[in-house]
Amino acid sequence: MAGTPLAVLSLYGAAFLSFIGAVNLRHDEPRTIYDPLARGIDRGEVSPGIPKLDPDDAMANAALLRWSLAQVGTPGLDEHDCTAAPRSFTVMLGGKLSRVRFGARAVCQLRKLKQVSMAQPGFGHRGLGEVAAYILGRRLGEGADVDVTRIVIPPFRFSRDTVTLPDADLGPLLPKELFIGTYHTHPEGDIEQGVPSTVDLRFMRYGFVDFHGQVGYLWGQNRDVDWLFDIVEPRDGDWNVYAHDGERLEEVRRRCRDRQSDCPLDELRVTGSRFYLFTRFFDETRPW
């Protein structure tokens, strides 16, 4: 029995060491960050000023890009980096003329969005991580002029050449604000990727957008939607603007679905085609 106290002390010592080990292991466990923006910021940057996105973290991607775009053109942050001129284009839909204008800040925000899209790692020499945005705007009185008011980034998951938009409440619309268009990036260049894809056309037909109970399904009659255009911006190229003629776009989608060998996607920008919806944009000249 003389060895018993020593054995007891040995057991206590082993238990104590196990406890210390358990505490250390607990400290090494990965953190769970529940705030989407904090989660995105914690992921770091691809390069200075360019956030790193996560292909599978839809909420953090949206929060991070909204935060990033909010700084563009903002006094005290990076307003000196916004040197773009305002842009405008004209579309005619259902006999109604619309002159759409993007202010300089909105142009800079989309430029920043493309930079982030192109910089995402792991998508090849000419690839990118596709990103998307909804464009909101207001009509000025009863005339043809339409001003872009906001660029809204929805939650999204992405790969090299696809983007998935899960349903989410994007907050309320501002007074007289309407859903007027979409923007998203494509890999490759203008020739290969300067038109909407069949996936894009499917979204135009079945897409659902929730602005705190407003907008809803994009197809059909909707008082919160004045859908005028879709912008596709390939990696190596600039805006490709298409008038959003829902009926003709739906016909293109059906033909591409039913007869892939006769899919008229390229005809969206072929002059003389009855599917021609391409429209030029203009950079406003600055005063001398």
Secondary structure, 3 states (H helix, E strand, C coil): CCCHHHHHHHHHHHHHHHHHHHHHHHHHCCCCCCCHHHHHHHCCEEECCEECCCCCCHHHHHHHHHHHHHCECCCCCEHHHCCCCCEEEEEEECCEEEEEEECHHHHHHHHHHHHHHHHCCCCCCCCCCCCEEEEEEEECCCCCEEEEEEEECCCCEECCCCEECCCCECCCCCCCCEEEEEEEEEEEEHHHHCCCCHHHHHHHHHCEEEECCEEEECCCCCCCEEEEEEEEEEEECCCEEEECCHHHHHHHHHHHHHCHHHCCHHHHHCCCCCCCCEECEEECCCCC
